[in-house]
Amino acid sequence: MREFVYTSQPARVVFGRGALAGLEREIELLGASRALVLSTPDQQAQAQAVADRLGRRAAGIFAQAVMHVPIETARAARDEAARLGADCAVAIGGGSTIGLAKAIALESALPIVAIPTTYAGSEMTPIYGLTEAGLKKTGRDPRVLPRTVIYDPDLTMTLPPGLSMTSGMNAIAHAAEGLYARDGNPIMDLMAEEGIRAMAQALPALHRHAGDAAARGDALYGAWLCGSVLGNVGMALHHKLCHTLGGTFNLPHAEVHTVVLPHALAFNAPHAPQAMARVERALGVAGRASAAAGLFDLVRDVGAPVSLKEIGNLTEPDLARAADLVVSAPYWNPREIGTAQRDDILRLLSDAYHGIRPV
């Protein structure tokens, strides 16, 4: 018998095409009346459309969200929320925007309505991240968990194909690590495997036809499940690597998850055989390829990046510093990743840098 503890995360999920039409009702259910609408600069038009829909319930727009939530941006957003007298935040976009909403909620406890337009999954977690002086620090706090999440596949129809692929792989990473998390449980195992299956089927369909509405819905469904897994269990080596590469070397969030995941799974595979079997089953490669190789092939086949050297300004000499940072403050992992494993981590990073298929 497997012993476990399972605590569900309180959140209201509204899922379906056209679900955005119920936004004003969702704000009323929170007892709020002045919403600060958040977005990245590139999605300011969507933020304006949301504000227009809310009318008098919109306190204003803050369209300055960026990757990895720099502490300076978080402080500016908190000050703007206070200046406008906002009593809730509406975040439309991906992980950067939802992460900014969490930074506001961390100190002000403003309730968040999240409207994801990518497959990042941050909307289903109480995890926040802030980057200061080149280091990204993460934490968990129930105050930052969005109170309501509106999943409207219509809002993802214009998501560029490249970002669709990398943000979908980001979601798969959340579920894959959840399968060998120290605090995992059978419920999360079911959600993780189903989330990976849904995403692994949706991404090739979207690669063939980005306007496939059914595949967009399947991908958003997969993102919900994968994000829920991350919200309920702890992170391990993969996320530590990505937080280090993203926060310290400013690599793009979804892309670095996409490249690193197959190599992190290969590193952990001998220590988590049941998790790998579930990933292989979800990918449909059981008996033909390992979980790590199956994920690498999926990334390659949908045209997403397979090497770190193609996604940013990271240089090969930087890998040694990254390995040092990872082992100096490691996350829990099924295979030890302390200072004695520094050379193994460096080899992992080197394989990811060059895009070598795991064997």
C-alpha positions, 0 to 999 in steps of 0.5 A: 500500500502506498501511503500519501497525503493529498490536499486539494487546492481551492480554485474555481475553473471555468472552461470552454469556448467563449468562457471569457464572456462570464468575466464580469460575473466571476469578479462579482462572485469575488465581491470585487469592484475595481480590477487591475488588468495585467499583461505583457506589452505585446498583449496590451490590446487583449488587456484593453479588450478585457478592460473595455468588457469590464467597463466601470469595474476596470481600475486600470491597465498595467501592461509591463509584465516580463519574464521571470518577474524582476523585483523592480517590475513587481514593486511598480505593479504593487504601487500601481494597484495601491494607487488605483485602489484595485481590489482584485487583479485580472491577469491575461496572458502566460506565465509572465503575466500571471507571475506578476499578479502573484507578486502583487497578491503576495503582499496585498492579498488581492484575489486573482482572476487568471485568463491563460492564453498559453499553456504554462500552467502557472494559474493552477499553482501557489508557486511564485518566483521573483528575480533579483540581482540575477538570481530567481527565487521561488516560494509557495504561498496560498495567497498567490493562488488565483481564485478563479481561472477562465480557460477559453480556447478561443483566446489561444487561437492566435498563439504563435506556433513556436510558442504553442510548442514550447509552452506545451512542453513547459506544461509537460515538464510540470507533470513529468516531475510530479510523477517522481515528486517526494510528496506525490500521490496517486491522484496526481499520478493520474492527472499527470499522465492524462495531462501529458497524454492530452498535450502530446496529442495536441502539439503535433496536431497544432504543428500541422494546423495552428488553427485547429480549435479542437487541438487548442482545447485539448492543449488547454485541458492538458495545461490545466491538468499539468499545472494542477500537478505542479500546484500540488507537489514539489519540484525537483532537478528539472525546475532547479535547472530551469530556474537557474538558467532562466533567472541567472542567464535570462534564457526564455522560460518556456524554451529552456523547459523544452530543451532541458526536460529530456535530459533531466528525465534521462538523469533521473530515469534509473531512480524513478522507473515507475514515473518513466513508464507512465511518461512513456505510456502517455507519449505512446512510445512504451516499448519503442523509446525511453521517456527521455528519448520520446520527449526529445523526439516530440520536441524535434518533430514539432519544430521546437528548439532542442539545444540551449545554444539556439535559445539565448546568449548562454555560452559553453563556459557559462555551463560550469557556473550554472552547474555550481549554482544548481548543486550549491542549493539543490531541490529535492530530487530522486537522484542526489544532486549535491556537490559530489554530482557536480560533474554529472550535472555539467555533463547534463547541461553540456548535452542540453547545450549541444542538443544531444538526444538522450539514450 
